[in-house]
Amino acid sequence: MMSQFHTNQNAGRVMKPNIIVILIDDLGWKDLACCGSPFYETPNLDRLATHAVQFTQAYAACPVCSPSRAALLTGKSPARLGITNYIHNGEGARGRLIDAPFVRQLNHSETTFASLLKAEGYATWHVGKWHLGEMDYWPTTHGFDVNIGGCAMGHPTYGYFSPYNIPTLTDGPDGEYLTDRLTREAVHLIQSHKKSHPNQPFLLNLWHYAVHTPIQAPEELIEKYRHKAKTLGLTQEDALVEGELFPVEHKRSMRVTRRTVQSDPAYAAMVENLDTNIGILIDALAEESVLDDTIIVFTSDNGGLSTAEGSPTCNLPLAEGKGWTCDGGTRVALMMSVPGALQGIRSDVPVISMDLFPTLLEIAGVNQPRDLGCDGKSLLPVLNGTYSTDLDSRPLFWHYPHYGNQGGTPSAAVRKGTWKLIRLMESGEQRLFDLQSDPGELTDVAAAHPQIVLELGALLSNWQDEVGAIYPMVNDAPKF
């Protein structure tokens, strides 16, 4: 599928690669067949994985969307950016603590990989969800020449079927499906660009709104998975388990509800439709003879939604999901298909959203300014098979000083090697897990390894100080 970069005979030099970053909203780490899904069907992404490096220990920078998106664009951790929660206009949640304040836009003082690539001659396009601030902070203010569908919206408020009422996307004919439309827009950009600027590389951010709620898909696909679930003996009643009360005042009468098996027909249909559209995009690249010159990155902004709001997917054996700092909330699918790099390889090197920033710049031959404060590390050594153990042993950090809509409480975490420490901000309790023997974070072994708790706890605290992390306040008058 991928070959070495083509030589531009007119310029007498090696052309820079095109770059496509496909970011899916709320896709769980096991929501692709090639990642282990027993229910969802994803033949196109499975095929892409055979021509890519698939990272089995990939993490989002945050268990919710806006922070991870900002981190991917800038290479900075959410805590350093101050964007630690999904961007919304309401007040913070209250439980035993009160949510920490946070920055509600990607500030113009931040440098994105789009702006750096644009300065190097790339055409830059954003198609799909943005969710990084109001109009003054939309994609065209952050290095993108074109913005189709990106705005302040965090999900399609009016649903996935036209009319969408998205301010940066014209409505299609009644009943048009949003994921299909965004893919067509992306394909049109590629086709038009090939005709008008055949020698200019492009960056395409294709950030689908799928598979975020509302869980809606074409009816014929939903019926396919209803039949499949019935054939497999899967029922919604058996899949959902009611748990504890929510730890926040505004949801105190509700219970966390966990999905224990992938069986939701509408969600499965959304995943298959998404996969079909990725196949359409790849076919278009091949038809325009640019596939061999194009980097394709595929990943998600956080873990799958598994404990609330319908709990449409299941992340087991990983614990919990979106809105939690457990691995189910932060582990994501990640594959990178790069011209001239390894293909069909599964890497268990722990990586995180911020790593994409320096990786893409290095592959494109773009110098990264030294004063940016990038928290990521280039993955090019992994992609070409020359990496050393420094990537395996570096610590990865999370700081989420908020009550997740899905039941999680304010917490921070650090992973180093196979060890992961989670610090609960309500109590200060520190829990330790060995992810190699206990990927589901079922057994807290802090008491058995006090020295590791001390070391990881110090690493986490020092990092929080270094990035200027903000913390929640004590709620002096909790209503429960």
Long-range contacts (C-beta under 8 A, 24 or more apart in sequence): 1-51, 1-291, 1-292, 1-337, 1-343, 2-51, 2-291, 2-292, 2-337, 2-338, 2-339, 2-340, 2-341, 2-343, 3-292, 3-339, 3-340, 4-339, 4-340, 5-293, 5-339, 5-340, 6-292, 6-293, 8-199, 10-199, 11-199, 15-199, 15-201, 15-293, 16-120, 16-121, 16-122, 16-201, 16-364, 16-365, 17-201, 17-293, 17-294, 17-295, 17-338, 17-339, 17-363, 17-364, 18-201, 18-202, 18-203, 18-204, 18-290, 18-293, 18-294, 18-295, 19-117, 19-122, 19-201, 19-202, 19-203, 19-204, 19-294, 19-295, 19-297, 19-360, 19-363, 19-364, 20-203, 20-204, 20-206, 20-281, 20-285, 20-294, 20-295, 20-296, 20-297, 21-72, 21-203, 21-204, 21-205, 21-206, 21-207, 21-297, 21-356, 21-360, 22-206, 22-207, 22-208, 22-278, 22-281, 22-296, 22-297, 22-298, 22-299, 23-69, 23-72, 23-128, 23-129, 23-205, 23-206, 23-207, 23-208, 23-299, 23-300, 23-301, 24-208, 24-210, 24-211, 24-274, 24-298, 24-299, 24-300, 24-301, 25-65, 25-129, 25-155, 25-207, 25-208, 25-209, 25-210, 25-211, 25-212, 25-300, 25-301, 26-65, 26-211, 26-212, 26-213, 26-300, 26-301, 26-302, 26-303, 26-304, 26-305, 26-322, 27-211, 27-271, 27-300, 27-304, 27-332, 27-333, 28-300, 28-303, 28-304, 28-305, 28-306, 28-313, 28-314, 28-315, 28-321, 28-328, 28-332, 29-58, 29-300, 29-303, 29-304, 29-315, 29-318, 29-327, 29-328, 29-331, 29-332, 29-333, 30-262, 30-304, 30-314, 30-315, 30-316, 30-318, 31-211, 31-262, 31-271, 31-304, 31-313, 31-333, 32-271, 32-275, 32-333, 35-333, 37-262, 37-271, 38-262, 39-225, 39-228, 39-229, 39-232, 39-234, 39-261, 39-262, 39-263, 39-268, 40-262, 40-267, 40-268, 40-271, 40-272, 41-268, 41-271, 41-272, 41-275, 42-271, 42-272, 42-275, 43-275, 43-279, 44-275, 44-276, 44-278, 44-279, 44-282, 45-275, 45-278, 45-298, 45-335, 47-279, 48-278, 48-282, 48-296, 48-298, 48-335, 48-337, 49-335, 49-344, 50-343, 50-344, 51-337, 51-343, 51-344, 52-296, 52-298, 52-335, 52-336, 52-337, 52-338, 52-343, 52-344, 53-335, 53-336, 53-337, 53-338, 53-341, 53-342, 53-343, 53-345, 53-346, 53-347, 53-382, 53-383, 54-333, 54-334, 54-335, 54-345, 54-346, 54-347, 55-334, 55-335, 55-336, 55-347, 55-349, 55-351, 55-379, 55-382, 56-346, 56-347, 56-348, 57-331, 57-347, 57-348, 57-349, 57-350, 57-351, 58-299, 58-331, 58-332, 58-333, 58-334, 58-350, 58-351, 58-352, 59-330, 59-331, 59-332, 59-350, 59-351, 59-352, 59-353, 59-396, 59-415, 60-299, 60-300, 60-301, 60-302, 60-303, 60-330, 60-331, 60-332, 60-352, 60-353, 61-352, 61-353, 61-354, 61-398, 62-302, 62-330, 62-398, 62-400, 63-302, 63-303, 63-322, 63-323, 63-324, 63-325, 63-329, 63-330, 63-398, 63-400, 63-404, 63-408, 64-301, 64-302, 64-322, 64-323, 64-400, 64-402, 64-404, 65-131, 65-154, 65-212, 65-301, 65-302, 66-131, 66-132, 66-154, 68-301, 68-302, 68-353, 69-130, 69-131, 69-132, 69-207, 69-301, 70-106, 70-110, 70-132, 71-352, 71-353, 71-354, 71-375, 72-301, 72-353, 72-354, 72-356, 72-357, 73-106, 73-110, 73-112, 73-113, 73-114, 73-132, 73-142, 73-357, 74-106, 74-110, 74-111, 74-112, 74-113, 74-354, 74-357, 74-372, 74-374, 75-113, 75-354, 75-355, 75-356, 75-357, 75-358, 75-368, 75-372, 75-374, 75-375, 75-376, 76-110, 76-354, 76-372, 76-373, 76-374, 76-375, 77-354, 77-375, 77-397, 77-399, 77-467, 78-399, 79-397, 79-399, 79-464, 79-467, 79-468, 79-469, 79-470, 80-373, 80-375, 80-467, 80-468, 81-106, 81-110, 82-468, 82-470, 83-132, 84-399, 84-400, 84-401, 84-402, 84-470, 85-400, 85-402, 86-131, 86-154, 87-131, 87-132, 87-133, 87-152, 87-154, 88-154, 92-402, 92-403, 92-472, 93-248, 93-249, 93-250, 93-402, 93-403, 94-248, 94-249, 94-250, 94-403, 94-475, 94-478, 94-479, 95-247, 95-248, 95-249, 95-403, 95-409, 95-426, 95-475, 95-478, 96-247, 96-409, 96-426, 96-474, 96-475, 96-478, 97-403, 97-409, 97-410, 97-425, 97-426, 97-472, 97-473, 97-474, 97-475, 98-472, 98-473, 98-474, 98-475, 99-401, 99-402, 99-403, 99-410, 99-472, 100-401, 100-402, 100-410, 100-470, 100-471, 100-472, 100-473, 101-470, 102-402, 102-470, 104-133, 105-132, 105-133, 105-134, 105-136, 105-137, 106-132, 106-133, 106-137, 106-142, 107-137, 108-137, 108-141, 108-142, 110-142, 111-369, 111-372, 112-142, 112-143, 113-143, 113-203, 113-356, 113-357, 113-360, 113-361, 114-139, 114-142, 114-143, 114-144, 114-203, 114-205, 115-142, 115-143, 116-143, 116-361, 116-366, 116-368, 116-369, 117-143, 117-203, 117-360, 117-361, 117-364, 117-366, 118-143, 118-144, 118-145, 118-203, 120-364, 120-365, 120-366, 121-200, 121-201, 122-200, 122-201, 122-202, 122-203, 122-364, 123-193, 123-197, 123-200, 123-201, 123-202, 123-203, 124-202, 124-203, 125-186, 125-189, 125-202, 125-203, 125-204, 125-205, 126-150, 126-205, 126-207, 127-182, 127-185, 127-186, 127-189, 127-204, 127-205, 127-206, 127-207, 128-182, 128-205, 128-206, 128-207, 128-208, 128-209, 129-153, 129-154, 129-155, 129-207, 129-208, 129-209, 129-212, 130-207, 138-168, 139-205, 144-205, 146-189, 148-182, 148-185, 148-189, 149-182, 149-185, 149-209, 150-207, 154-212, 155-209, 155-212, 155-213, 155-214, 156-209, 156-212, 156-214, 159-214, 159-216, 160-209, 160-210, 160-214, 160-216, 160-217, 161-216, 177-217, 177-218, 177-273, 178-209, 178-210, 179-208, 179-209, 179-210, 179-270, 179-273, 179-274, 179-277, 180-273, 180-277, 182-206, 182-208, 182-209, 182-277, 183-277, 183-278, 183-280, 183-281, 186-281, 187-280, 187-281, 187-284, 190-284, 190-285, 190-288, 190-290, 191-284, 191-288, 194-288, 194-289, 194-290, 201-293, 201-364, 206-281, 208-274, 208-277, 210-270, 210-273, 210-274, 211-267, 211-270, 211-271, 211-274, 211-312, 211-313, 212-305, 213-305, 213-309, 213-310, 213-312, 215-264, 215-266, 215-267, 215-270, 215-310, 215-312, 216-266, 216-270, 217-266, 217-267, 217-269, 217-270, 217-273, 218-269, 218-273, 221-268, 221-269, 221-272, 221-273, 222-265, 222-266, 222-269, 223-265, 224-265, 224-269, 224-272, 225-264, 225-265, 225-266, 225-268, 225-269, 225-272, 226-265, 228-265, 228-268, 229-263, 229-265, 232-263, 234-261, 234-263, 235-263, 236-263, 236-264, 239-263, 239-264, 239-314, 240-311, 243-307, 243-407, 244-407, 246-407, 247-403, 247-407, 247-409, 247-426, 248-403, 249-478, 249-479, 249-480, 252-479, 252-480, 256-307, 256-308, 256-406, 256-407, 257-307, 257-308, 257-311, 258-306, 258-307, 258-311, 258-320, 259-306, 259-307, 259-311, 259-312, 259-313, 259-314, 260-314, 260-316, 261-314, 261-316, 262-313, 262-314, 264-310, 264-312, 264-313, 266-312, 267-312, 267-313, 292-339, 293-339, 294-339, 295-336, 295-337, 295-338, 295-339, 295-360, 295-363, 296-335, 296-336, 296-337, 297-334, 297-335, 297-336, 297-356, 297-360, 298-333, 298-334, 298-335, 298-336, 299-332, 299-333, 299-334, 299-335, 299-353, 299-356, 300-332, 300-333, 301-332, 301-353, 302-329, 302-330, 302-332, 303-327, 303-328, 303-329, 303-330, 303-331, 303-332, 304-328, 305-406, 306-406, 307-406, 307-407, 308-405, 308-406, 308-407, 309-405, 309-406, 316-440, 317-439, 317-440, 318-439, 318-440, 318-441, 319-440, 319-441, 319-442, 320-406, 320-407, 320-408, 321-406, 322-404, 322-406, 323-404, 323-405, 323-406, 323-407, 323-408, 324-404, 324-406, 324-407, 324-408, 324-411, 325-398, 325-400, 325-408, 325-411, 325-412, 325-413, 325-422, 326-408, 326-422, 326-441, 327-420, 327-435, 327-439, 327-440, 327-441, 329-404, 329-406, 329-408, 330-398, 330-413, 336-379, 336-383, 338-363, 338-383, 340-384, 341-383, 341-384, 342-383, 342-384, 342-385, 345-385, 347-382, 349-379, 349-382, 349-387, 349-391, 349-392, 350-391, 350-392, 350-394, 350-396, 350-415, 351-379, 351-382, 351-391, 352-376, 352-396, 355-379, 359-383, 375-467, 392-417, 393-417, 395-456, 395-459, 395-463, 397-460, 397-463, 397-464, 399-464, 399-467, 399-469, 401-425, 401-469, 401-470, 401-471, 401-472, 402-472, 410-472, 412-460, 412-464, 412-469, 413-460, 414-456, 414-459, 414-460, 414-463, 416-456, 416-459, 419-452, 419-456, 421-446, 421-452, 421-453, 421-456, 421-457, 421-460, 423-457, 423-460, 425-471, 425-472, 430-457, 432-456
